[in-house]
C-alpha cells in the first residue's frame, strides 16, 4: 500500500524568495478569501488551485490578485502571469486544497508543511540536538537553523482552524528557547482550539527558569512528550549517548510538573529497554505519578537505528510478556497507556485495549503479507523504512475472528 508523500516536483515560475502559500480552491476563495487561514493572512499568501474544471473561465481566475496559481499543465498562455506558478506536478496527489506549502527559488521541489485532514501535522523546529540516541530516526546536524522559527510562526497563521493536534518536534525544540516560547504563545493566540504536543528530551528543562516562562505563556492544552528509556541513569544515558542525561531529564520532568504542564512519558521498545520494562513501570509510577500518559513505542528502523541494529533489534514477539506487565501495572494505577508503532498481529491480544493506529500517514505502509488482512483499517502497519531485517517472525494476515480476539482495541488514531 502506497504511503502519502510530503513533497513533489513542479515546473515553477516567478518565485524570487522562499514563500509559504495556503492552497485553496476557487470556491473556497470566493466564500472565505484570506479567512481560509486561521491567522493573519493576505491574498498574497494564497495559491489558487485551478484544475481542469476551471478551464472554462481560466483567464478570469488568472487575473485574481493572489500570490500564485497551481495548474495541472504548463502552457504559453500563462506567460503573462506575474504571480508564482506551480505547474505539471510529478505526483498530482501530493499537494491538495487546504495544504500549506513552501516553495523556494532555484528548486523545483514543493514541500507540504501542513496537510488538511492529516493525522500528524508537525511544526519542525530544528535539526540540532543535545543527545545522540542510538535509535534516532533523524540524526542531528550542527547547524544554525533558526529560520524555522519564523517559518513556523507564519505556518500557524496559514493553517486551518479546528480542533486537531499540532506536533512540535526536531531535533530538540528547547535549544531555541525564545523561539519555542514565541511559537507556543502564537499558537495559543491564533489556534486556541488546537492542542499542542511537544517532543523534547527534557534535558534543558532542568533549568528552573522555564517554570515561570511556561506559566506566563499558559497554553491551555499543551502536552510534553518526554522519553525515559530506563529506571536508572546508566542505561538511559547509554541509550541517549549523553552523560548526566537521566538526571537532567528527571529534573526537567519535575520542573514541568511545577509549571502545571501535561506530561507524557515515551519509551521506545528495543533490546536495550524491554528487559526491564516491569521495573521501569514501577519507577515511573513511584517517581512520576503525575504523568497523564505513557506511550510504549515500536522502533522506527531508520537513521541511527540501522547503524545500531545489533544493539537494538529484538523481535516484538519476544517482549510481549514484559510489555503486558508494564502496561497493566500502570493502567491499574490510573496512568493512561498507549502502544504505538507495532503491527497488530504481533501484539498479545490482551493488550488490544492499549493499541493505537499511530504511524503518521506520510510514512505509513502495509507490506505484501498485509494485503489479505482484515485489520488494516485498525493496524498501525509499518514505517516506510521497513525491511525484512526488522520484521517480526509473527507477521501474518488477521482474520475477522482474530480481530475480535484483540480485546477492546479502540481502532482510533492516536
Buried (B, 14 or more C-beta within 10 A) or exposed (E): EEBBBBBBBBBBBBBEEEBBBBBBBBEBBEEEBBEBBBBEBEBBBBBBBBEEEBEEEBEEBBEBEBBBBBBBEEEEEBEEBEBBBBBBBBEEEBBBBBBBBBBBEEBBEBBBBBBBEBBBBBBBBBBBBBBEBBBBBBBBEEEEBBEBBEBBBBBBBBBBBEEBBBBBBBBBBBBBBEBBBBBBBBBBEBBEEBBBBBBBBBBBBBBEEBBEBBEEBEBEBBBBBBBBBBBEBEBBBBBBBBEEBBBBBBBBBBBBBEBEBBBBBBBBBBBBBBBBBBBBBBBBBEBBEEBEBBBBBBBBBBBBBBEBEEBBBBBBBEBBEBBBBBBBBBBEEEBEBBBBBBBBBBBBBBBBBBBBBBBBBBBBBBBEBBEEBBBBEBBBBBBBBBEEEBBBEBBBBBEEEBBEEBEEBBBEEB
